[in-house]
Amino acid sequence: MRLIGGLLVIILLVLAGGIATGFIDLQRTQSGSLPEVSVRGGSLPKYEANVAKVEVGTRNETVEVPTVDVRKP
């Protein structure tokens, strides 16, 4: 996958460089248009979700932390 991505990046850079320097000249010969689409009716699906109740709170706890003693030789 990395190889394919790298090759695509290199190809895009070469194309961009060719267009920027004038080696590649792109000209539109015919204008385009989007297709006409009509949509009628329809409905969204209905869902029911039974989820667990989550309660969030705080509490105090005592935790023993080890001590570290550093001695230089």
C-alpha positions, 0 to 999 in steps of 0.5 A: 500500500505504501508503494502504491501511495508513493507512486501516486504522489510521484505521478501527481507531482510530475503532472503538476510540474508539467502543467506549471512549466508548460510542458502539458497544456490542457484545454477544454474542448467541450463543456460538461453538465451534471445529469438531471435527477428527480427524486420522489417519495421515500421515507427514512428508516425508524430505529429503536435503541435500548442503551445502558444507563451510565452514571459518572461521578467522583470518589476519593481513594488512597493509593500507596506510591513506592518511594525511590531512593537514588544514590550516586556512587 
